[in-house]
Amino acid sequence: MSDWTKLHCQKELKGLAFAILSSVHPVFGLYGSLFPAIIYAMFGMGHHVATGTFALTSLISANAVERLVPLSVQNLTTQSNTSVLGLSDFEMQRIGVAAAVSFLGGVIQVAMFVLQLGSATFLLTEPVISAMTTGAATHVVTSQVKYLLGMKIPYISGPLTFFYIYAYVFENIKSVRLEALLLSLLSITVLVLVKELNEQFKRKIKVVLPVDLVLIIASSFACYCTSMEKTYGLEVVGHIPKGIPPPRAPPMHVLSAVITEAFGVALVGYVASLALAQGSAKKFKYSVDDNQELLAHGLSNVIPSFFFCIPSAAAMGRTAVLYSTRAKTQVACLISCIFVLLVIYAIGPLLYWLPMCVLASIIVVGLKGMLIQFRDLKKYWNVDKIDWGIWVSTYVFTICFAANVGLLFGVVCTIAIVIARFPRAKTLSIKNIKEMEFKVKTEVDGETLKQVKIVSINNPLVFLNVKKFHTDLINIIQKENASNLLLDDISKCEQNTLLSPLSNGNCSEEASQPCQNEKCSLILDCSGLTFFDYSGVSMLVEVYMDCKNQSVDVSLAHCTASLIKAMKYHGNLDSEKPIFFESVSAAISNIHSNKNLSKLSDHSEV
């Protein structure tokens, strides 16, 4: 029950905070936590993806809002209220720009779906996505500094904004409000400490303390009782009107002025969302379609823009909470939308006294999952130092410029390096090597050979061809087992094991059953694997782990020392028995000595 409370709490809190981050009234963040979740539940394929307001897209849309409707306009316009929730003309102009960014960004995503550009996501390697999201999270933390310190910082945009903001803070360090700083430090300490304790003892305690909700109630009550807003000058969330206004089309006349931000929202939002969707699909053994995700997120931006919503995407924190609730479908998100409606129509006004420094503390702690990706640097250094360099350079470009610029640089840099290392990065082909098959047959008896499937990797394994390698590997297994299907009952048993796909959980229950009386074996000959990157190592480890789960023994022959080191560091490989061998014949001899197999397969090269 507490996990559900945590999910609801995160949706509303982050909705409020990301609306402020997007430079619009907080109430519009509540709408952004409601409508995109409903649309994605109808069209999306990620069972555990929680869609709504997102820090990165909010930060990008804020550029358009501050540029087209700056604070100086507020002093020039009349302060008359509109018929929409009693908000001022200034607030409505700002949400109009944010909604226009959402609308155009969604249109771009839908256009990418029509052009079937989802397949181009193989260009987005894990180091690039990790560096971009970490850099963007750093920007979000920087945007919350003014609330954490209780300072009045003017809006700063453009290249090197990150450094200009901190330069301004140090130049005006005397204007820091001590009360806001102490309350921020206390809030962050309590949040981090309690969440760490919850994580460590979650198996021993039945009820996990929803510390975010407790902190909100306690700080709001304390602010109300002591009049902190007037006594200490603490900034609070302020009035949040009730209800949902009737839909209205975004201002189309500003679309041409927000093209840059719209492209940023479309690309950054989709990349971050797809990474979460693919991660949840891999974790829970189902598949997602890249192009369908484009459509789902595109519609989740286009339709809600008519309901005064800021740009949306999938959020890591809320997706992680869905994991903990053991949700299996998007029904969990739809249920949480009921609680959002309750806040919009009843609870919202009670958040008037919530201090902004407390809200900023919750947001900063919520970005922990992105910020700790700095730990990936050690992993990339040990697996592939070139990917380490790409991570660092992408992160630097992201914090110096923007998330979309860093993403573009990372992709271009990755492609350029691969072209330099692999001038003709071709996909994998299938060939037969009769000569090598004969040599192996002369070293061990034919009976043992008839039980082993040998696949040679004859090209570098990089992000450009890992998916093709995986597809070809499955095709070889399917094709060769199909040819042996009618031989005898043992052949059928082997086919049932090796026929099941190695990367998703869509295989039938019968097909996923291992051989009942013997183990099957797969040998990967890596003599032709001249170089690899992090994506290639990840795919080899994934193939090994999936085969292991299906009781298929995997051996790797002719591996370089760097490949062995990278695979051992990257994956939790079986340490009880050897999997790396100097030659194919040594691997077969090891299989023969274990007496675990009983069927032959030809030797194919990929």
C-alpha positions as CSV (number, residue, x, y, z in Angstrom):
1,M,0.0,0.0,0.0
2,S,2.9,2.4,0.8
3,D,4.3,1.8,-2.7
4,W,1.1,3.0,-4.2
5,T,1.2,6.1,-1.9
6,K,4.7,6.7,-3.1
7,L,3.7,6.5,-6.7
8,H,0.8,8.9,-6.3
9,C,2.9,11.3,-4.2
10,Q,5.7,11.3,-6.8
11,K,3.3,12.1,-9.7
12,E,1.8,15.1,-8.0
13,L,5.0,16.5,-6.5
14,K,7.0,16.1,-9.6
15,G,4.1,17.5,-11.6
16,L,4.2,20.7,-9.5
17,A,8.0,20.9,-9.5
18,F,8.4,20.3,-13.2
19,A,5.7,22.9,-14.0
20,I,7.8,25.4,-12.1
21,L,10.9,24.1,-13.9
22,S,9.0,24.8,-17.2
23,S,8.3,28.4,-16.0
24,V,4.5,27.9,-15.9
25,H,2.0,27.9,-13.0
26,P,2.2,24.7,-10.8
27,V,-1.4,23.6,-11.5
28,F,-0.4,22.8,-15.1
29,G,2.0,20.2,-13.8
30,L,-0.9,18.3,-12.3
31,Y,-2.6,18.2,-15.7
32,G,0.7,17.0,-17.2
33,S,0.6,14.1,-14.7
34,L,-2.9,13.1,-15.8
35,F,-3.6,13.3,-19.5
36,P,-0.3,11.9,-20.9
37,A,-0.5,8.8,-18.6
38,I,-4.0,8.1,-20.0
39,I,-2.9,8.4,-23.6
40,Y,0.2,6.3,-23.2
41,A,-1.8,3.6,-21.4
42,M,-3.9,3.3,-24.6
43,F,-1.1,3.3,-27.2
44,G,2.2,2.4,-25.4
45,M,3.8,-1.0,-25.1
46,G,5.8,-0.5,-21.9
47,H,4.0,-2.3,-19.1
48,H,6.0,-0.5,-16.4
49,V,6.6,2.9,-18.0
50,A,5.1,5.8,-16.0
51,T,4.5,8.8,-18.4
52,G,3.9,12.3,-17.3
53,T,5.9,15.5,-16.6
54,F,9.6,15.0,-17.1
55,A,12.6,17.1,-15.9
56,L,14.5,17.2,-19.2
57,T,11.6,18.2,-21.4
58,S,10.4,20.8,-18.9
59,L,13.9,22.3,-18.9
60,I,13.9,22.5,-22.7
61,S,10.4,24.0,-22.9
62,A,11.4,26.6,-20.3
63,N,13.8,28.1,-22.9
64,A,10.9,28.9,-25.2
65,V,8.7,30.2,-22.4
66,E,11.3,32.6,-21.0
67,R,12.3,33.7,-24.4
68,L,8.8,34.5,-25.8
69,V,7.1,35.5,-22.5
70,P,9.8,36.8,-20.2
71,L,9.1,38.1,-16.7
72,S,9.4,41.7,-17.9
73,V,6.1,41.1,-19.9
74,Q,4.3,40.6,-16.5
75,N,5.0,44.2,-15.5
76,L,3.9,45.5,-18.9
77,T,0.6,43.6,-19.2
78,T,-2.5,44.2,-17.1
79,Q,-3.1,42.0,-14.2
80,S,-6.6,41.1,-15.1
81,N,-7.6,37.5,-14.6
82,T,-8.8,35.3,-17.5
83,S,-11.9,33.1,-17.4
84,V,-9.5,30.0,-17.2
85,L,-9.2,29.1,-13.5
86,G,-8.9,32.7,-12.5
87,L,-5.3,32.9,-13.7
88,S,-3.7,36.0,-15.1
89,D,-3.1,36.7,-18.8
90,F,0.6,36.4,-18.2
91,E,0.2,32.8,-16.9
92,M,-2.0,31.8,-19.8
93,Q,0.5,33.2,-22.3
94,R,3.3,31.2,-20.7
95,I,1.3,27.9,-20.7
96,G,0.3,28.6,-24.3
97,V,4.0,28.6,-25.3
98,A,4.7,25.4,-23.3
99,A,1.7,23.7,-24.8
100,A,2.8,24.8,-28.3
101,V,6.2,23.1,-27.7
102,S,4.4,20.0,-26.5
103,F,2.1,20.0,-29.6
104,L,4.9,20.5,-32.1
105,G,7.2,18.0,-30.4
106,G,4.4,15.4,-30.5
107,V,3.8,16.1,-34.2
108,I,7.5,15.5,-34.9
109,Q,7.4,12.2,-33.0
110,V,4.2,11.1,-34.9
111,A,6.0,12.1,-38.2
112,M,9.0,10.0,-37.2
113,F,6.5,7.1,-36.6
114,V,5.0,7.5,-40.0
115,L,8.6,7.5,-41.5
116,Q,9.4,4.4,-39.4
117,L,12.4,6.1,-37.9
118,G,12.2,4.1,-34.7
119,S,14.6,1.6,-36.2
120,A,17.3,4.3,-36.2
121,T,17.5,4.1,-32.4
122,F,20.4,1.6,-32.8
123,L,22.5,4.7,-33.2
124,L,21.8,5.7,-29.6
125,T,24.3,3.7,-27.6
126,E,24.1,3.1,-23.9
127,P,27.1,5.4,-23.1
128,V,25.6,8.3,-25.0
129,I,22.2,7.9,-23.4
130,S,23.8,7.6,-19.9
131,A,26.0,10.7,-20.4
132,M,23.1,12.8,-21.8
133,T,20.7,11.9,-19.1
134,T,23.3,12.5,-16.4
135,G,24.2,15.9,-17.9
136,A,20.6,16.9,-18.1
137,A,20.0,15.8,-14.5
138,T,22.9,18.1,-13.6
139,H,21.2,20.9,-15.4
140,V,18.0,20.2,-13.4
141,V,19.8,20.3,-10.1
142,T,21.4,23.6,-11.1
143,S,17.9,25.0,-11.9
144,Q,16.8,24.2,-8.4
145,V,19.8,25.9,-6.7
146,K,17.8,29.2,-6.4
147,Y,15.1,27.5,-4.4
148,L,17.6,25.5,-2.3
149,L,19.4,28.6,-1.3
150,G,16.4,31.0,-1.2
151,M,18.1,33.3,-3.8
152,K,16.6,35.4,-6.5
153,I,18.5,34.4,-9.6
154,P,17.6,35.9,-13.0
155,Y,16.8,33.5,-15.8
156,I,20.0,32.7,-17.7
157,S,20.0,30.9,-21.0
158,G,22.4,30.0,-23.9
159,P,25.7,28.2,-24.0
160,L,27.6,27.8,-20.7
161,T,24.5,28.6,-18.7
162,F,25.6,26.0,-16.1
163,F,28.8,28.0,-15.3
164,Y,27.1,31.4,-15.4
165,I,24.5,30.4,-12.8
166,Y,27.1,29.2,-10.3
167,A,29.3,32.2,-11.0
168,Y,26.2,34.4,-10.1
169,V,25.6,32.4,-7.0
170,F,29.2,32.9,-5.8
171,E,29.2,36.6,-6.6
172,N,26.0,37.0,-4.6
173,I,26.6,34.5,-1.9
174,K,25.6,37.0,0.8
175,S,22.0,37.0,-0.5
176,V,21.6,33.3,0.5
177,R,18.7,32.9,3.0
178,L,20.1,30.8,5.8
179,E,16.6,29.6,6.8
180,A,16.0,28.2,3.2
181,L,19.5,26.6,3.2
182,L,19.1,24.9,6.5
183,L,15.6,23.6,5.6
184,S,16.9,22.3,2.3
185,L,19.8,20.5,4.0
186,L,17.5,19.0,6.6
187,S,15.0,17.9,3.9
188,I,17.8,16.3,1.7
189,T,19.3,14.5,4.7
190,V,16.0,13.1,5.9
191,L,15.0,12.0,2.4
192,V,18.3,10.3,1.6
193,L,18.6,8.6,5.0
194,V,15.0,7.3,5.2
195,K,15.1,6.1,1.5
196,E,18.4,4.2,2.1
197,L,16.9,2.6,5.2
198,N,13.8,1.7,3.3
199,E,15.9,0.1,0.6
200,Q,18.0,-1.9,3.0
201,F,15.2,-3.2,5.2
202,K,12.4,-3.5,2.6
203,R,12.4,-7.3,2.9
204,K,12.1,-7.2,6.7
205,I,9.4,-4.5,7.0
206,K,6.0,-4.8,5.5
207,V,5.2,-1.0,5.5
208,V,7.7,1.3,3.8
209,L,7.5,4.9,5.2
210,P,6.4,7.3,2.4
211,V,8.9,9.9,3.5
212,D,8.1,12.4,0.6
213,L,4.5,12.6,1.8
214,V,5.4,12.9,5.5
215,L,7.9,15.7,4.6
216,I,5.3,17.6,2.6
217,I,2.7,17.5,5.4
218,A,5.2,18.4,8.1
219,S,6.9,21.3,6.3
220,S,3.6,22.7,5.0
221,F,2.1,22.5,8.6
222,A,5.2,24.1,10.1
223,C,5.2,26.9,7.4
224,Y,1.5,27.6,8.1
225,C,1.9,27.7,11.9
226,T,5.0,29.9,11.9
227,S,4.2,32.1,8.9
228,M,7.6,31.3,7.4
229,E,6.5,33.1,4.2
230,K,6.2,36.4,5.9
231,T,8.6,35.9,8.9
232,Y,11.6,34.5,7.0
233,G,10.7,35.3,3.4
234,L,10.5,31.7,2.3
235,E,9.0,31.2,-1.1
236,V,6.0,28.8,-1.1
237,V,4.1,27.1,-3.9
238,G,1.1,29.4,-3.6
239,H,-2.5,29.2,-4.7
240,I,-3.4,26.1,-6.8
241,P,-6.9,26.5,-8.4
242,K,-9.4,23.6,-8.4
243,G,-10.7,21.8,-11.4
244,I,-9.8,21.2,-15.1
245,P,-10.5,23.9,-17.7
246,P,-12.2,23.1,-21.0
247,P,-9.8,22.2,-23.8
248,R,-8.3,24.9,-26.0
249,A,-5.9,24.6,-29.0
250,P,-2.3,25.7,-28.4
251,P,-1.5,29.1,-30.0
252,M,-0.4,28.1,-33.5
253,H,1.2,31.4,-34.3
254,V,4.1,30.6,-32.1
255,L,4.9,27.2,-33.6
256,S,7.6,28.7,-35.9
257,A,9.3,30.3,-32.9
258,V,9.6,27.1,-30.9
259,I,10.9,24.7,-33.6
260,T,14.3,24.3,-31.8
261,E,12.7,23.4,-28.5
262,A,10.2,21.1,-30.1
263,F,12.9,19.1,-31.7
264,G,14.7,18.9,-28.4
265,V,11.6,17.7,-26.6
266,A,10.9,15.1,-29.4
267,L,14.4,13.6,-29.4
268,V,15.4,13.8,-25.8
269,G,12.0,12.8,-24.5
270,Y,11.8,9.8,-26.8
271,V,15.3,8.6,-26.2
272,A,14.9,8.7,-22.4
273,S,11.5,7.1,-22.6
274,L,12.6,4.3,-24.9
275,A,15.6,3.5,-22.7
276,L,13.2,3.0,-19.8
277,A,10.7,1.0,-21.9
278,Q,13.5,-1.3,-23.2
279,G,14.9,-1.7,-19.8
280,S,11.6,-2.8,-18.3
281,A,10.9,-5.1,-21.2
282,K,14.3,-6.8,-20.7
283,K,13.7,-7.1,-17.0
284,F,10.2,-8.6,-17.2
285,K,10.7,-10.6,-20.5
286,Y,8.5,-8.9,-23.0
287,S,9.1,-6.8,-26.1
288,V,8.4,-3.2,-27.2
289,D,8.3,-1.9,-30.7
290,D,10.4,1.3,-31.2
291,N,8.0,2.8,-33.8
292,Q,4.9,2.1,-31.7
293,E,6.7,3.9,-28.8
294,L,7.1,6.9,-31.1
295,L,3.4,7.0,-31.8
296,A,2.5,6.6,-28.2
297,H,4.7,9.4,-26.9
298,G,3.8,11.6,-29.9
299,L,0.1,11.3,-29.1
300,S,0.9,11.8,-25.4
301,N,2.3,15.2,-26.3
302,V,-0.2,16.2,-29.0
303,I,-3.5,15.5,-27.3
304,P,-2.6,16.8,-23.8
305,S,-1.4,20.0,-25.3
306,F,-5.1,20.9,-25.8
307,F,-5.6,20.5,-22.1
308,F,-2.8,23.0,-21.0
309,C,-0.1,20.4,-20.5
310,I,3.6,20.8,-20.6
311,P,5.8,18.4,-22.6
312,S,5.8,14.9,-21.2
313,A,7.9,11.7,-21.3
314,A,8.6,8.6,-19.2
315,A,10.2,9.3,-15.8
316,M,12.8,7.0,-14.2
317,G,11.6,7.6,-10.6
318,R,8.0,6.7,-11.2
319,T,8.9,3.8,-13.4
320,A,11.0,2.4,-10.5
321,V,8.1,2.8,-8.1
322,L,5.9,0.8,-10.6
323,Y,8.5,-2.0,-10.3
324,S,8.2,-2.0,-6.6
325,T,4.4,-2.1,-6.7
326,R,4.8,-5.3,-8.9
327,A,2.5,-3.8,-11.5
328,K,2.1,-5.8,-14.6
329,T,0.1,-3.5,-16.9
330,Q,-0.6,0.2,-17.5
331,V,-3.7,-0.3,-15.3
332,A,-1.5,0.7,-12.4
333,C,-0.9,4.1,-14.0
334,L,-4.6,4.6,-14.7
335,I,-5.4,3.9,-11.1
336,S,-2.9,6.5,-10.0
337,C,-4.7,9.0,-12.3
338,I,-7.7,8.8,-10.0
339,F,-5.6,10.1,-7.2
340,V,-4.3,12.9,-9.4
341,L,-8.0,13.9,-10.0
342,L,-8.5,13.9,-6.3
343,V,-5.6,16.3,-5.9
344,I,-6.8,18.6,-8.7
345,Y,-10.3,18.9,-7.3
346,A,-9.8,18.7,-3.5
347,I,-6.2,18.5,-2.1
348,G,-4.4,20.9,-4.4
349,P,-5.3,24.1,-2.5
350,L,-3.9,22.6,0.7
351,L,-0.4,22.7,-0.9
352,Y,-0.3,26.5,-0.7
353,W,2.1,26.5,2.2
354,L,4.6,24.0,0.8
355,P,8.0,25.6,0.9
356,M,9.7,25.7,-2.5
357,C,13.0,24.7,-1.0
358,V,11.4,21.5,0.3
359,L,9.9,20.8,-3.1
360,A,13.3,21.4,-4.7
361,S,14.9,19.0,-2.2
362,I,12.5,16.3,-3.2
363,I,13.3,16.8,-6.9
364,V,17.0,16.8,-6.4
365,V,16.9,13.5,-4.3
366,G,14.5,12.1,-7.0
367,L,17.2,12.6,-9.6
368,K,19.6,10.3,-7.7
369,G,19.0,7.5,-10.2
370,M,20.4,9.7,-13.0
371,L,23.2,11.3,-11.0
372,I,24.7,8.0,-9.8
373,Q,25.3,7.1,-13.4
374,F,28.7,8.7,-12.9
375,R,29.5,5.2,-11.5
376,D,29.2,3.9,-15.1
377,L,32.6,5.6,-15.8
378,K,34.4,2.7,-14.1
379,K,32.5,0.2,-16.0
380,Y,33.2,1.8,-19.4
381,W,36.9,2.2,-18.5
382,N,37.2,-1.5,-17.9
383,V,35.1,-2.6,-20.9
384,D,36.1,-0.1,-23.6
385,K,38.1,3.1,-23.0
386,I,36.8,4.6,-26.2
387,D,33.2,4.4,-24.8
388,W,34.6,6.0,-21.6
389,G,35.8,8.9,-23.7
390,I,32.5,9.2,-25.5
391,W,30.7,9.3,-22.2
392,V,32.9,12.1,-20.8
393,S,32.8,14.2,-24.0
394,T,29.0,13.8,-24.3
395,Y,28.5,14.8,-20.7
396,V,30.7,17.9,-21.1
397,F,28.8,19.0,-24.2
398,T,25.5,18.4,-22.4
399,I,26.4,20.6,-19.5
400,C,28.1,23.3,-21.6
401,F,25.2,23.5,-24.1
402,A,22.0,21.5,-23.8
403,A,20.7,17.9,-23.6
404,N,19.8,17.8,-27.3
405,V,23.2,19.2,-28.3
406,G,24.9,16.7,-26.2
407,L,22.8,13.8,-27.6
408,L,23.6,14.9,-31.2
409,F,27.3,15.2,-30.4
410,G,27.4,11.8,-28.8
411,V,25.7,10.1,-31.8
412,V,28.0,11.8,-34.3
413,C,31.1,11.1,-32.2
414,T,30.2,7.4,-31.9
415,I,29.5,7.0,-35.6
416,A,32.8,8.8,-36.5
417,I,34.9,6.6,-34.2
418,V,33.3,3.4,-35.5
419,I,33.9,4.4,-39.1
420,A,37.5,5.1,-38.2
421,R,37.9,1.7,-36.6
422,F,35.7,-0.2,-39.0
423,P,35.6,1.5,-42.4
424,R,33.1,-0.9,-43.8
425,A,30.9,-1.8,-40.8
426,K,28.9,-4.5,-42.6
427,T,26.2,-6.6,-41.0
428,L,26.8,-10.3,-40.4
429,S,26.5,-13.0,-43.1
430,I,26.1,-16.8,-42.9
431,K,28.6,-19.1,-44.5
432,N,29.8,-22.7,-44.2
433,I,33.3,-23.7,-43.4
434,K,33.8,-27.4,-44.3
435,E,37.6,-27.3,-43.8
436,M,37.3,-26.2,-40.2
437,E,34.6,-28.7,-39.5
438,F,36.8,-31.5,-40.8
439,K,39.7,-30.4,-38.6
440,V,37.5,-30.5,-35.6
441,K,36.1,-33.9,-36.5
442,T,39.6,-35.4,-36.6
443,E,40.4,-34.2,-33.1
444,V,37.4,-35.8,-31.3
445,D,35.0,-38.5,-32.1
446,G,32.1,-37.7,-34.4
447,E,29.5,-38.6,-31.8
448,T,30.4,-35.7,-29.6
449,L,30.5,-33.3,-32.5
450,K,27.0,-34.3,-33.4
451,Q,25.8,-32.6,-30.1
452,V,27.5,-29.2,-30.5
453,K,26.4,-26.1,-32.4
454,I,29.4,-23.9,-33.4
455,V,28.9,-20.3,-34.6
456,S,31.9,-18.2,-35.7
457,I,31.8,-14.4,-35.3
458,N,33.6,-13.1,-38.3
459,N,33.3,-9.3,-37.9
460,P,33.8,-6.7,-35.2
461,L,30.9,-6.5,-32.8
462,V,29.8,-2.9,-32.3
463,F,26.5,-1.0,-31.8
464,L,25.9,-0.8,-35.5
465,N,25.6,-4.6,-35.9
466,V,24.8,-6.1,-32.5
467,K,21.1,-6.4,-33.3
468,K,21.8,-8.0,-36.7
469,F,24.2,-10.4,-35.0
470,H,21.5,-11.4,-32.5
471,T,19.0,-11.9,-35.3
472,D,21.4,-13.9,-37.4
473,L,22.3,-16.1,-34.4
474,I,18.7,-16.9,-33.8
475,N,18.1,-17.6,-37.5
476,I,21.0,-20.0,-37.6
477,I,19.7,-21.9,-34.5
478,Q,16.2,-22.0,-36.0
479,K,17.3,-23.1,-39.5
480,E,19.7,-25.8,-38.4
481,N,17.4,-27.2,-35.8
482,A,14.5,-27.2,-38.4
483,S,16.7,-29.3,-40.7
484,N,17.1,-31.9,-37.9
485,L,13.5,-31.8,-36.8
486,L,12.5,-35.1,-38.4
487,L,15.5,-37.1,-37.4
488,D,14.4,-38.4,-34.0
489,D,12.8,-37.5,-30.7
490,I,16.2,-36.2,-29.4
491,S,16.3,-33.7,-32.3
492,K,12.9,-32.4,-31.4
493,C,14.1,-31.9,-27.8
494,E,17.1,-29.9,-29.0
495,Q,15.1,-27.8,-31.3
496,N,12.7,-26.9,-28.5
497,T,15.6,-25.5,-26.5
498,L,17.5,-23.7,-29.1
499,L,14.5,-22.4,-31.2
500,S,13.3,-20.1,-28.5
501,P,14.4,-16.5,-29.0
502,L,17.4,-15.4,-26.8
503,S,16.3,-11.8,-26.1
504,N,12.7,-11.7,-25.3
505,G,10.1,-13.6,-23.4
506,N,7.6,-14.2,-26.1
507,C,8.4,-17.8,-26.8
508,S,5.8,-20.4,-25.9
509,E,6.1,-22.4,-22.7
510,E,6.8,-25.6,-24.7
511,A,9.5,-24.0,-26.7
512,S,11.2,-22.5,-23.7
513,Q,11.7,-25.9,-22.0
514,P,15.2,-27.3,-22.0
515,C,16.0,-30.8,-23.1
516,Q,14.7,-33.2,-20.6
517,N,17.4,-35.8,-20.7
518,E,20.5,-33.8,-21.8
519,K,22.0,-30.4,-22.1
520,C,22.5,-28.6,-25.5
521,S,25.6,-26.6,-26.2
522,L,26.6,-23.6,-28.2
523,I,30.2,-22.6,-29.0
524,L,31.0,-19.0,-30.2
525,D,34.2,-18.9,-32.1
526,C,35.5,-15.3,-31.6
527,S,38.6,-15.6,-33.7
528,G,37.2,-13.1,-36.2
529,L,36.1,-10.6,-33.6
530,T,38.8,-8.1,-34.2
531,F,37.4,-5.4,-31.9
532,F,34.3,-4.6,-29.9
533,D,32.6,-1.8,-28.0
534,Y,30.4,-1.8,-24.9
535,S,27.3,-2.7,-26.9
536,G,29.0,-5.7,-28.3
537,V,30.1,-7.0,-24.9
538,S,26.6,-6.4,-23.6
539,M,25.1,-8.5,-26.3
540,L,27.6,-11.4,-25.8
541,V,26.8,-11.4,-22.0
542,E,23.1,-11.2,-22.8
543,V,23.3,-14.2,-25.1
544,Y,25.3,-16.1,-22.5
545,M,22.8,-15.4,-19.7
546,D,19.7,-16.1,-21.8
547,C,21.2,-19.4,-22.9
548,K,22.2,-20.3,-19.4
549,N,18.6,-19.7,-18.2
550,Q,17.4,-22.1,-20.9
551,S,19.9,-24.8,-19.8
552,V,22.1,-24.2,-22.9
553,D,25.8,-24.4,-22.2
554,V,27.7,-21.6,-23.9
555,S,31.5,-21.6,-24.6
556,L,33.6,-19.0,-26.2
557,A,36.8,-19.8,-28.1
558,H,39.7,-17.8,-29.4
559,C,38.9,-14.8,-27.1
560,T,41.4,-12.0,-26.7
561,A,42.5,-11.1,-23.2
562,S,40.6,-7.7,-23.5
563,L,37.4,-9.5,-24.4
564,I,37.6,-11.9,-21.5
565,K,38.3,-9.1,-19.1
566,A,35.4,-7.0,-20.4
567,M,32.9,-9.8,-20.2
568,K,34.0,-10.9,-16.7
569,Y,33.7,-7.3,-15.5
570,H,30.4,-6.6,-17.3
571,G,28.4,-9.7,-16.5
572,N,27.8,-12.1,-13.7
573,L,29.4,-15.1,-15.5
574,D,29.5,-18.6,-14.1
575,S,32.7,-19.0,-12.1
576,E,32.2,-22.7,-11.3
577,K,33.1,-23.9,-14.8
578,P,35.2,-22.5,-17.6
579,I,33.6,-20.8,-20.5
580,F,36.6,-19.3,-22.2
581,F,38.9,-21.7,-24.3
582,E,41.9,-21.3,-26.5
583,S,40.4,-23.1,-29.4
584,V,37.1,-24.6,-30.6
585,S,38.6,-28.1,-30.2
586,A,39.4,-27.4,-26.6
587,A,35.8,-26.3,-26.0
588,I,34.5,-29.5,-27.6
589,S,36.9,-31.6,-25.6
590,N,35.6,-29.9,-22.4
591,I,32.0,-30.7,-23.5
592,H,32.9,-34.3,-24.3
593,S,34.6,-34.8,-20.9
594,N,31.5,-33.6,-19.2
595,K,29.3,-36.1,-21.1
596,N,26.3,-33.7,-21.1
597,L,25.3,-33.7,-24.8
598,S,24.0,-36.0,-27.4
599,K,23.2,-34.4,-30.8
600,L,25.2,-33.0,-33.8
601,S,24.9,-29.7,-35.6
602,D,26.9,-28.3,-38.5
603,H,29.4,-25.6,-38.1
604,S,28.2,-22.3,-39.4
605,E,29.9,-18.9,-39.6
606,V,28.1,-15.6,-39.0
